[in-house]
Amino acid sequence: MRLPIVYEESTWLAVNKPAGLAAHGSSVGGLDSEVSLASLLSEQCSMPVHPVHRLDRDTSGCMLFAKTPAAAAELQRSLKRAETSKCYQAVLRGEVGGHSGQWTQPLTGKAESRRNPQGLSRARLPTTTCYQVISLGHKLSFVELTLGSTGRTHQIRKHAAVNRHAVIGDRRYGDPKYNARMSEQLTFSGMALHAARLRLALDSGSVVTVQAELPESWEAMLETLQLWLRSALVLKAGLLRALPAVSASPMPKQSGNCCARVPAPHA
């Protein structure tokens, strides 16, 4: 398996991480029990490389690797700077209100459960996730979400769940029955969360932006979403054309359904 390198300097590089692949292999009895991203990339580069930050196993997208200890230290400093930002793309349950906004509920710094994504109140920390809606369709939202330099473990996934817009396919924070239904209707297996862009403020003062294309596995899902969106727009246009002109006299009440509904997934 050859990993796509999306950016490379002499001392570090960035890859488009495939979903389902762990950054580190888990160790059982001192032996690696699975192939890891780090081991595959080290073999591909013919030198040891080490991940600089975390990306969940089921999340795809931009991930940084250092070739030297000095590069690892610089990248870790960069990730803590206010000028640094991480931009993700995701498909969420429900239609997110407003074109853009922020989620500011405090979160803990560790993995939590579906019953309480925020974790214990005494352990919660200030946290902000900015979102911008790309498109909406039939109780689903395709959005961009941006984190600053103070990302928490599972921040986007927890914020989305707390706001009742869990990431499609999120097995930890989402509803299992809903995820199974969406997987079938969207012909998509996995979690719909992708690290699309990473903006790094380096020690030299320069700013580097690394980008990773959406995986091919998203194509059928986004095509289905666009079909649902077009169906909704056609229906809306038809309703607008069918409405009578505004007049001063009261409108007569209509009985029964005035139009047929476009089939859509159950929320």
DRENDO-1510 file (C-alpha; in Angstrom, 1 decimal, always signed):
<recs>
REC; n; res; u; v; w
REC; 1; MET; +0.0; +0.0; +0.0 .
REC; 2; ARG; +1.5; +3.3; -1.1 .
REC; 3; LEU; +0.4; +6.4; +0.9 .
REC; 4; PRO; -0.3; +9.7; -0.9 .
REC; 5; ILE; +2.3; +12.3; +0.2 .
REC; 6; VAL; +0.6; +15.7; -0.3 .
REC; 7; TYR; +3.5; +18.0; +0.9 .
REC; 8; GLU; +7.1; +17.4; +1.7 .
REC; 9; GLU; +10.1; +19.3; +3.1 .
REC; 10; SER; +13.6; +18.0; +3.8 .
REC; 11; THR; +12.7; +17.3; +7.5 .
REC; 12; TRP; +9.0; +16.6; +7.5 .
REC; 13; LEU; +6.1; +15.7; +5.3 .
REC; 14; ALA; +2.3; +15.4; +5.2 .
REC; 15; VAL; +0.2; +12.5; +3.9 .
REC; 16; ASN; -3.5; +12.0; +3.1 .
REC; 17; LYS; -4.2; +9.4; +5.7 .
REC; 18; PRO; -6.7; +6.7; +4.6 .
REC; 19; ALA; -9.6; +6.1; +7.0 .
REC; 20; GLY; -9.4; +2.9; +9.0 .
REC; 21; LEU; -5.6; +3.0; +9.4 .
REC; 22; ALA; -4.1; +3.7; +12.9 .
REC; 23; ALA; -1.2; +6.1; +13.2 .
REC; 24; HIS; +0.6; +3.6; +15.5 .
REC; 25; GLY; +0.1; -0.2; +15.6 .
REC; 26; SER; -1.1; -1.4; +18.9 .
REC; 27; SER; +1.3; -3.5; +20.9 .
REC; 28; VAL; +0.4; -6.9; +22.4 .
REC; 29; GLY; +3.1; -8.8; +24.3 .
REC; 30; GLY; +5.8; -6.5; +22.8 .
REC; 31; LEU; +4.7; -7.3; +19.2 .
REC; 32; ASP; +2.9; -5.0; +16.8 .
REC; 33; SER; -0.6; -6.5; +16.3 .
REC; 34; GLU; -1.4; -4.5; +13.1 .
REC; 35; VAL; +0.1; -2.5; +10.3 .
REC; 36; SER; +0.3; +1.2; +11.2 .
REC; 37; LEU; +0.5; +4.4; +9.1 .
REC; 38; ALA; +4.0; +5.1; +10.7 .
REC; 39; SER; +5.4; +1.8; +9.7 .
REC; 40; LEU; +4.0; +1.9; +6.2 .
REC; 41; LEU; +5.3; +5.4; +5.6 .
REC; 42; SER; +8.8; +4.6; +7.1 .
REC; 43; GLU; +9.1; +1.8; +4.7 .
REC; 44; GLN; +7.9; +3.9; +1.8 .
REC; 45; CYS; +10.4; +6.7; +2.6 .
REC; 46; SER; +13.2; +4.3; +3.5 .
REC; 47; MET; +13.8; +6.1; +6.7 .
REC; 48; PRO; +12.0; +6.3; +10.1 .
REC; 49; VAL; +9.3; +8.9; +10.3 .
REC; 50; HIS; +7.1; +9.7; +13.3 .
REC; 51; PRO; +3.5; +11.2; +13.6 .
REC; 52; VAL; +3.5; +14.7; +15.1 .
REC; 53; HIS; -0.2; +14.8; +16.1 .
REC; 54; ARG; -3.3; +12.6; +16.4 .
REC; 55; LEU; -5.9; +11.7; +13.8 .
REC; 56; ASP; -8.6; +9.2; +14.7 .
REC; 57; ARG; -8.4; +5.8; +13.0 .
REC; 58; ASP; -11.7; +6.3; +11.2 .
REC; 59; THR; -10.8; +9.9; +10.1 .
REC; 60; SER; -9.1; +10.5; +6.8 .
REC; 61; GLY; -7.0; +13.5; +5.7 .
REC; 62; CYS; -4.0; +15.6; +6.5 .
REC; 63; MET; -1.5; +14.2; +8.9 .
REC; 64; LEU; +2.0; +15.4; +9.6 .
REC; 65; PHE; +5.1; +13.2; +10.0 .
REC; 66; ALA; +8.6; +14.4; +11.1 .
REC; 67; LYS; +11.9; +12.9; +9.8 .
REC; 68; THR; +14.0; +14.3; +12.6 .
REC; 69; PRO; +13.4; +15.1; +16.3 .
REC; 70; ALA; +14.1; +18.8; +15.7 .
REC; 71; ALA; +11.4; +18.8; +13.0 .
REC; 72; ALA; +9.0; +17.1; +15.3 .
REC; 73; ALA; +9.6; +19.7; +18.0 .
REC; 74; GLU; +9.1; +22.6; +15.5 .
REC; 75; LEU; +5.8; +21.1; +14.2 .
REC; 76; GLN; +4.5; +20.6; +17.7 .
REC; 77; ARG; +5.3; +24.3; +18.5 .
REC; 78; SER; +3.5; +25.3; +15.2 .
REC; 79; LEU; +0.4; +23.3; +16.1 .
REC; 80; LYS; +0.1; +25.3; +19.4 .
REC; 81; ARG; +0.3; +28.8; +17.7 .
REC; 82; ALA; -2.8; +30.9; +17.4 .
REC; 83; GLU; -2.2; +31.4; +13.7 .
REC; 84; THR; -2.4; +27.6; +13.1 .
REC; 85; SER; -5.8; +26.1; +12.1 .
REC; 86; LYS; -7.2; +22.7; +11.2 .
REC; 87; CYS; -10.1; +22.6; +8.7 .
REC; 88; TYR; -12.3; +19.4; +8.4 .
REC; 89; GLN; -15.2; +18.5; +6.2 .
REC; 90; ALA; -18.0; +16.3; +7.5 .
REC; 91; VAL; -21.5; +15.1; +6.8 .
REC; 92; LEU; -23.7; +15.6; +9.8 .
REC; 93; ARG; -27.1; +14.4; +10.9 .
REC; 94; GLY; -29.8; +17.0; +10.6 .
REC; 95; GLU; -29.8; +20.4; +9.0 .
REC; 96; VAL; -27.4; +22.7; +10.9 .
REC; 97; GLY; -29.0; +26.1; +11.6 .
REC; 98; GLY; -27.5; +29.2; +10.1 .
REC; 99; HIS; -25.0; +29.5; +7.3 .
REC; 100; SER; -22.1; +29.6; +9.8 .
REC; 101; GLY; -21.6; +29.7; +13.6 .
REC; 102; GLN; -19.7; +28.4; +16.6 .
REC; 103; TRP; -20.1; +25.6; +19.1 .
REC; 104; THR; -18.7; +26.6; +22.4 .
REC; 105; GLN; -19.7; +24.0; +24.9 .
REC; 106; PRO; -16.8; +23.0; +27.2 .
REC; 107; LEU; -15.4; +19.5; +26.6 .
REC; 108; THR; -13.0; +17.2; +28.4 .
REC; 109; GLY; -9.6; +16.4; +26.9 .
REC; 110; LYS; -10.3; +12.7; +26.6 .
REC; 111; ALA; -12.6; +10.3; +24.7 .
REC; 112; GLU; -16.1; +10.1; +26.2 .
REC; 113; SER; -19.4; +8.2; +25.5 .
REC; 114; ARG; -22.6; +8.8; +23.5 .
REC; 115; ARG; -24.5; +9.3; +26.7 .
REC; 116; ASN; -22.3; +12.2; +27.8 .
REC; 117; PRO; -20.0; +13.5; +25.1 .
REC; 118; GLN; -19.0; +16.5; +27.2 .
REC; 119; GLY; -17.7; +14.3; +30.0 .
REC; 120; LEU; -17.6; +15.2; +33.7 .
REC; 121; SER; -18.4; +18.9; +34.3 .
REC; 122; ARG; -15.4; +19.3; +36.6 .
REC; 123; ALA; -13.0; +18.1; +33.9 .
REC; 124; ARG; -14.4; +20.3; +31.0 .
REC; 125; LEU; -12.2; +22.9; +29.3 .
REC; 126; PRO; -13.1; +25.9; +27.1 .
REC; 127; THR; -13.5; +24.7; +23.5 .
REC; 128; THR; -14.6; +26.4; +20.3 .
REC; 129; THR; -15.5; +24.7; +17.0 .
REC; 130; CYS; -16.4; +27.0; +14.0 .
REC; 131; TYR; -18.6; +25.7; +11.3 .
REC; 132; GLN; -19.7; +26.8; +7.9 .
REC; 133; VAL; -22.5; +25.0; +5.9 .
REC; 134; ILE; -21.6; +23.9; +2.4 .
REC; 135; SER; -25.0; +22.4; +1.5 .
REC; 136; LEU; -28.1; +21.0; +3.2 .
REC; 137; GLY; -30.4; +18.3; +2.0 .
REC; 138; HIS; -33.1; +16.1; +3.5 .
REC; 139; LYS; -32.0; +16.3; +7.1 .
REC; 140; LEU; -28.3; +16.1; +6.4 .
REC; 141; SER; -25.6; +18.8; +6.3 .
REC; 142; PHE; -22.3; +18.9; +4.5 .
REC; 143; VAL; -20.1; +21.3; +6.5 .
REC; 144; GLU; -16.6; +22.7; +7.0 .
REC; 145; LEU; -15.4; +22.8; +10.6 .
REC; 146; THR; -12.4; +24.7; +11.9 .
REC; 147; LEU; -10.3; +24.2; +15.0 .
REC; 148; GLY; -7.8; +26.6; +16.4 .
REC; 149; SER; -4.6; +25.6; +18.3 .
REC; 150; THR; -6.4; +24.2; +21.3 .
REC; 151; GLY; -8.1; +21.1; +19.9 .
REC; 152; ARG; -9.5; +18.5; +22.3 .
REC; 153; THR; -9.7; +14.8; +21.8 .
REC; 154; HIS; -12.7; +14.0; +19.5 .
REC; 155; GLN; -13.6; +17.7; +19.6 .
REC; 156; ILE; -15.6; +17.9; +16.4 .
REC; 157; ARG; -17.3; +14.6; +17.0 .
REC; 158; LYS; -18.2; +15.5; +20.6 .
REC; 159; HIS; -19.4; +19.1; +19.7 .
REC; 160; ALA; -21.5; +17.7; +16.8 .
REC; 161; ALA; -23.1; +15.1; +19.0 .
REC; 162; VAL; -23.8; +17.6; +21.8 .
REC; 163; ASN; -25.6; +19.8; +19.3 .
REC; 164; ARG; -27.6; +16.9; +17.9 .
REC; 165; HIS; -25.8; +16.8; +14.6 .
REC; 166; ALA; -23.6; +13.7; +15.1 .
REC; 167; VAL; -21.1; +12.8; +12.4 .
REC; 168; ILE; -22.5; +10.2; +10.0 .
REC; 169; GLY; -21.0; +6.9; +10.8 .
REC; 170; ASP; -19.6; +7.9; +14.2 .
REC; 171; ARG; -19.7; +4.7; +16.2 .
REC; 172; ARG; -18.8; +6.2; +19.5 .
REC; 173; TYR; -21.1; +9.3; +19.6 .
REC; 174; GLY; -23.7; +8.6; +17.0 .
REC; 175; ASP; -26.9; +6.4; +17.1 .
REC; 176; PRO; -26.0; +2.9; +15.8 .
REC; 177; LYS; -29.4; +2.3; +14.2 .
REC; 178; TYR; -29.3; +5.7; +12.4 .
REC; 179; ASN; -25.7; +5.0; +11.2 .
REC; 180; ALA; -26.7; +1.7; +9.8 .
REC; 181; ARG; -29.6; +3.2; +7.9 .
REC; 182; MET; -27.5; +6.0; +6.5 .
REC; 183; SER; -24.7; +3.6; +5.5 .
REC; 184; GLU; -27.2; +1.8; +3.3 .
REC; 185; GLN; -28.9; +4.8; +1.9 .
REC; 186; LEU; -25.7; +6.7; +1.2 .
REC; 187; THR; -23.8; +3.6; +0.1 .
REC; 188; PHE; -21.0; +4.7; +2.5 .
REC; 189; SER; -19.3; +2.7; +5.2 .
REC; 190; GLY; -17.1; +4.5; +7.7 .
REC; 191; MET; -17.2; +7.9; +9.4 .
REC; 192; ALA; -17.8; +11.0; +7.3 .
REC; 193; LEU; -15.1; +13.1; +8.8 .
REC; 194; HIS; -12.1; +14.3; +6.7 .
REC; 195; ALA; -9.1; +16.5; +7.7 .
REC; 196; ALA; -9.2; +18.7; +4.6 .
REC; 197; ARG; -6.7; +21.5; +5.3 .
REC; 198; LEU; -4.0; +22.3; +7.8 .
REC; 199; ARG; -2.6; +25.8; +8.1 .
REC; 200; LEU; +0.8; +25.9; +9.9 .
REC; 201; ALA; +2.7; +28.9; +11.3 .
REC; 202; LEU; +6.3; +27.8; +11.3 .
REC; 203; ASP; +9.3; +29.0; +13.4 .
REC; 204; SER; +10.6; +30.9; +10.4 .
REC; 205; GLY; +7.5; +33.1; +10.3 .
REC; 206; SER; +6.2; +31.5; +7.1 .
REC; 207; VAL; +2.8; +30.0; +6.8 .
REC; 208; VAL; +2.3; +26.7; +5.0 .
REC; 209; THR; -1.1; +25.3; +4.0 .
REC; 210; VAL; -1.4; +21.6; +3.4 .
REC; 211; GLN; -4.5; +20.2; +1.7 .
REC; 212; ALA; -5.9; +16.6; +1.2 .
REC; 213; GLU; -8.5; +15.7; -1.3 .
REC; 214; LEU; -11.6; +13.8; -0.2 .
REC; 215; PRO; -11.4; +10.1; -0.4 .
REC; 216; GLU; -12.9; +8.3; -3.4 .
REC; 217; SER; -15.2; +6.5; -1.0 .
REC; 218; TRP; -17.0; +9.8; -0.5 .
REC; 219; GLU; -18.0; +10.2; -4.1 .
REC; 220; ALA; -21.1; +8.1; -4.1 .
REC; 221; MET; -22.3; +9.6; -0.8 .
REC; 222; LEU; -21.9; +13.2; -2.0 .
REC; 223; GLU; -23.5; +12.4; -5.3 .
REC; 224; THR; -26.5; +11.0; -3.4 .
REC; 225; LEU; -26.6; +14.1; -1.3 .
REC; 226; GLN; -26.6; +16.3; -4.4 .
REC; 227; LEU; -29.5; +14.4; -5.9 .
REC; 228; TRP; -31.5; +14.8; -2.7 .
REC; 229; LEU; -30.6; +18.5; -2.6 .
REC; 230; ARG; -31.7; +19.0; -6.3 .
REC; 231; SER; -34.9; +17.1; -5.6 .
REC; 232; ALA; -35.7; +19.4; -2.7 .
REC; 233; LEU; -34.9; +22.5; -4.9 .
REC; 234; VAL; -37.2; +21.2; -7.6 .
REC; 235; LEU; -40.0; +20.6; -5.1 .
REC; 236; LYS; -39.5; +24.1; -3.6 .
REC; 237; ALA; -39.6; +25.7; -7.1 .
REC; 238; GLY; -42.7; +23.8; -8.0 .
REC; 239; LEU; -44.4; +25.0; -4.8 .
REC; 240; LEU; -43.5; +28.6; -5.4 .
REC; 241; ARG; -44.9; +28.4; -9.0 .
REC; 242; ALA; -48.1; +26.9; -7.7 .
REC; 243; LEU; -48.7; +29.6; -5.1 .
REC; 244; PRO; -51.3; +32.2; -6.1 .
REC; 245; ALA; -50.5; +35.9; -6.2 .
REC; 246; VAL; -50.7; +37.8; -2.9 .
REC; 247; SER; -54.0; +39.6; -2.4 .
REC; 248; ALA; -55.8; +41.6; +0.3 .
REC; 249; SER; -58.6; +39.0; +0.6 .
REC; 250; PRO; -58.1; +35.9; +2.8 .
REC; 251; MET; -56.7; +32.8; +1.2 .
REC; 252; PRO; -59.1; +29.9; +1.0 .
REC; 253; LYS; -58.0; +26.8; +3.0 .
REC; 254; GLN; -56.8; +23.8; +1.1 .
REC; 255; SER; -57.8; +20.3; +2.0 .
REC; 256; GLY; -55.5; +17.3; +1.7 .
REC; 257; ASN; -52.0; +17.2; +0.4 .
REC; 258; CYS; -51.2; +19.8; -2.3 .
REC; 259; CYS; -48.2; +18.0; -3.5 .
REC; 260; ALA; -46.4; +14.6; -3.4 .
REC; 261; ARG; -43.3; +14.4; -1.2 .
REC; 262; VAL; -39.9; +13.5; -2.6 .
REC; 263; PRO; -38.7; +10.3; -1.0 .
REC; 264; ALA; -36.1; +11.0; +1.6 .
REC; 265; PRO; -34.2; +9.2; +4.4 .
REC; 266; HIS; -35.7; +8.9; +7.8 .
REC; 267; ALA; -34.0; +11.1; +10.4 .
</recs>
